[in-house]
Amino acid sequence: MSTPLDQLSRREREFYQILCSLGEATALNIQDKLPAGTKNSATRKILTALLKKGVINRRKEGRQYIYLPEATGDDVGKSALHQ
């Protein structure tokens, strides 16, 4: 049985795992955990893809969005084992 987490690319899974480890975060918080040189536009593009796939959600606080995982980090680990 396929889950949305099974459909994540390696890079999307990396973002998702960072978000799970943080619990919730802004795009900048996530970008700070990525290798140096990761551009803001790339970070937001991956977050948008994860939103469309339904594995993360977001809420607006002031002028920024707070992102949070929809599934648990264990789900990501399990889906990684199947690939």
Secondary structure, DSSP 8 states (H G I E B T S, - for coil): ---GGGG--HHHHHHHHHHHHHSSB-HHHHHHTS-TT--HHHHHHHHHHHHHHTSEEEEEETTEEEEEESS-HHHHHHHHHT-
